[in-house]
Amino acid sequence: MNVLVELKEKLKHIYGEYGLYLTPILKFLLALFLLLQINHIVGYLSILNNIFIVLILALICAILPLNGTALICSIAIVGQLFGLGIEIGAVAAAIFLLLYLLYFRFTPKDTLALVLTPVACACGMPAAVAIGYGLVGGAFSALSVSCGVFVFYFLQVAATVVAPLKAEGSADMAASLQALMSGLSSNKEMILIILASAAVVIIVALIRNMDADNIWNIAIVVGMICYMVIVIGGSIVLGSSTSIILVIVGTFASGLAAFILEFFLFQVDYKKSEYLQFQDDEYVYFVKAVPKVAVKKRTHHETVSRSAQQRNPQQQSEREQIKQQQSEQKQGVQKQSEQKQREEQQVIQEQPVEQKVEPWPQIKPQESATQDEGQTDLDLEQALAESLKELHIDEEKGNNQ
């Protein structure tokens, strides 16, 4: 777990240091993917299918805010549908105008949900954005998610229902409009996905605001279950042709994406929760403080040993076996020495106590004493001779003066 937390901190540090460059790159890639998907589904205007035009539009989206990306993609959709038919393009322009009026009125800050929802639908994971914005957004984010789902299925209906009629040349404007409207109203899968996505956003947002341990995990699991129940149950009741296996796989993939999002945004340690209480003149406050999961700092020895183990795991295992054998040998030697000491103590206790007899002091022989006295007499004679010489020298100096 500590390895994952370290990885998260490293990624956050990299983004914090190079975010000025990474943000435009990510926005460019997102806009490029959206424009290519639009051209793939409804590529009816040749000028917008040109790859150089697509790259230029993606570069413009990279320097604009996300609202600019949504606006450019909407213009590209309307232009492609005008290539399919004037009446289809006009209807698309009116629908997008209505959607943007609702969007800017209620959820102007959920542009990312509006942009990512068609991408998630194209990947078969429409519940990913719904669960994610239920965690980080609010109940009103359901409107942005629903608009994104509608845009995706609107393009699908235009490509699968209206385009064949236009290709045959047997449909006039009225027939094309009627086919478009009937295709939207009879698309049971679109209705189920919109209802399920909106319900998941609201349910997850409500659960996430509750006071309980592991509440984000609970909200993700409940959101997954609600999405599968609504879509699978609705498809059975309404007789839709929705694939149940794809719904289950897509829901579990969405749940995995939501758990990854939770790991990066809300990784806390509920075991260390604290309950605080304080008050002012008007209120008494009860606060639950939950610390975030922190990186456990390793010592230098642990870091070096871990890097060595990663480089050569076989050699590290051999070293561990040698250390274990050495420790076992040391334990055996210690046991033997302890046993030997015990045996020696028992032998000492069994032996009788002996009385110590101090030896008589040694007396020096007479010869050594005589030699010492002779040496002392010689030293005295030498001292007297030296003193006489000094007196004689002093008298000579006095006579000379």
Secondary structure in CASP SS format (residue, H / E / C, confidence):
PFRMAT SS
TARGET T0000
AUTHOR 0000-0000-0000
METHOD secondary structure of the structure
MODEL  1
M C 1.00
N H 1.00
V H 1.00
L H 1.00
V H 1.00
E H 1.00
L H 1.00
K H 1.00
E H 1.00
K H 1.00
L H 1.00
K H 1.00
H H 1.00
I H 1.00
Y H 1.00
G H 1.00
E H 1.00
Y H 1.00
G H 1.00
L H 1.00
Y H 1.00
L H 1.00
T H 1.00
P H 1.00
I H 1.00
L H 1.00
K H 1.00
F H 1.00
L H 1.00
L H 1.00
A H 1.00
L H 1.00
F H 1.00
L H 1.00
L H 1.00
L H 1.00
Q H 1.00
I H 1.00
N H 1.00
H H 1.00
I H 1.00
V C 1.00
G C 1.00
Y C 1.00
L C 1.00
S H 1.00
I H 1.00
L H 1.00
N H 1.00
N C 1.00
I H 1.00
F H 1.00
I H 1.00
V H 1.00
L H 1.00
I H 1.00
L H 1.00
A H 1.00
L H 1.00
I H 1.00
C H 1.00
A H 1.00
I H 1.00
L C 1.00
P C 1.00
L H 1.00
N H 1.00
G H 1.00
T H 1.00
A H 1.00
L H 1.00
I H 1.00
C H 1.00
S H 1.00
I H 1.00
A H 1.00
I H 1.00
V H 1.00
G H 1.00
Q H 1.00
L H 1.00
F H 1.00
G H 1.00
L H 1.00
G C 1.00
I H 1.00
E H 1.00
I H 1.00
G H 1.00
A H 1.00
V H 1.00
A H 1.00
A H 1.00
A H 1.00
I H 1.00
F H 1.00
L H 1.00
L H 1.00
L H 1.00
Y H 1.00
L H 1.00
L H 1.00
Y H 1.00
F H 1.00
R H 1.00
F H 1.00
T C 1.00
P C 1.00
K C 1.00
D C 1.00
T H 1.00
L H 1.00
A H 1.00
L H 1.00
V H 1.00
L H 1.00
T H 1.00
P H 1.00
V H 1.00
A H 1.00
C H 1.00
A H 1.00
C C 1.00
G C 1.00
M C 1.00
P H 1.00
A H 1.00
A H 1.00
V H 1.00
A H 1.00
I H 1.00
G H 1.00
Y H 1.00
G H 1.00
L H 1.00
V H 1.00
G C 1.00
G C 1.00
A C 1.00
F C 1.00
S H 1.00
A H 1.00
L H 1.00
S H 1.00
V H 1.00
S H 1.00
C H 1.00
G H 1.00
V H 1.00
F H 1.00
V H 1.00
F H 1.00
Y H 1.00
F H 1.00
L H 1.00
Q H 1.00
V H 1.00
A H 1.00
A H 1.00
T H 1.00
V H 1.00
V H 1.00
A H 1.00
P H 1.00
L H 1.00
K H 1.00
A H 1.00
E H 1.00
G C 1.00
S C 1.00
A C 1.00
D C 1.00
M H 1.00
A H 1.00
A H 1.00
S H 1.00
L H 1.00
Q H 1.00
A H 1.00
L H 1.00
M H 1.00
S H 1.00
G H 1.00
L H 1.00
S H 1.00
S C 1.00
N C 1.00
K H 1.00
E H 1.00
M H 1.00
I H 1.00
L H 1.00
I H 1.00
I H 1.00
L H 1.00
A H 1.00
S H 1.00
A H 1.00
A H 1.00
V H 1.00
V H 1.00
I H 1.00
I H 1.00
V H 1.00
A H 1.00
L H 1.00
I H 1.00
R H 1.00
N C 1.00
M C 1.00
D C 1.00
A C 1.00
D C 1.00
N C 1.00
I H 1.00
W H 1.00
N H 1.00
I H 1.00
A H 1.00
I H 1.00
V H 1.00
V H 1.00
G H 1.00
M H 1.00
I H 1.00
C H 1.00
Y H 1.00
M H 1.00
V H 1.00
I H 1.00
V H 1.00
I H 1.00
G H 1.00
G H 1.00
S H 1.00
I H 1.00
V H 1.00
L H 1.00
G C 1.00
S C 1.00
S C 1.00
T C 1.00
S C 1.00
I H 1.00
I H 1.00
L H 1.00
V H 1.00
I H 1.00
V H 1.00
G H 1.00
T H 1.00
F H 1.00
A H 1.00
S H 1.00
G H 1.00
L H 1.00
A H 1.00
A H 1.00
F H 1.00
I H 1.00
L H 1.00
E H 1.00
F H 1.00
F H 1.00
L H 1.00
F C 1.00
Q C 1.00
V E 1.00
D C 1.00
Y H 1.00
K H 1.00
K H 1.00
S C 1.00
E E 1.00
Y E 1.00
L E 1.00
Q E 1.00
F E 1.00
Q E 1.00
D C 1.00
D C 1.00
E C 1.00
Y C 1.00
V E 1.00
Y E 1.00
F E 1.00
V E 1.00
K E 1.00
A E 1.00
V C 1.00
P C 1.00
K E 1.00
V C 1.00
A C 1.00
V C 1.00
K C 1.00
K C 1.00
R C 1.00
T C 1.00
H H 1.00
H H 1.00
E H 1.00
T H 1.00
V H 1.00
S H 1.00
R H 1.00
S H 1.00
A H 1.00
Q H 1.00
Q H 1.00
R H 1.00
N C 1.00
P H 1.00
Q H 1.00
Q H 1.00
Q H 1.00
S H 1.00
E H 1.00
R H 1.00
E H 1.00
Q H 1.00
I H 1.00
K H 1.00
Q H 1.00
Q H 1.00
Q H 1.00
S H 1.00
E H 1.00
Q H 1.00
K H 1.00
Q H 1.00
G H 1.00
V H 1.00
Q H 1.00
K H 1.00
Q H 1.00
S H 1.00
E H 1.00
Q H 1.00
K H 1.00
Q H 1.00
R H 1.00
E H 1.00
E H 1.00
Q H 1.00
Q H 1.00
V H 1.00
I H 1.00
Q H 1.00
E H 1.00
Q C 1.00
P C 1.00
V C 1.00
E C 1.00
Q C 1.00
K C 1.00
V C 1.00
E C 1.00
P C 1.00
W C 1.00
P C 1.00
Q C 1.00
I C 1.00
K C 1.00
P C 1.00
Q H 1.00
E H 1.00
S H 1.00
A H 1.00
T H 1.00
Q H 1.00
D H 1.00
E H 1.00
G H 1.00
Q H 1.00
T H 1.00
D H 1.00
L H 1.00
D H 1.00
L H 1.00
E H 1.00
Q H 1.00
A H 1.00
L H 1.00
A H 1.00
E H 1.00
S H 1.00
L H 1.00
K H 1.00
E H 1.00
L H 1.00
H H 1.00
I H 1.00
D H 1.00
E H 1.00
E H 1.00
K H 1.00
G H 1.00
N H 1.00
N H 1.00
Q C 1.00
END
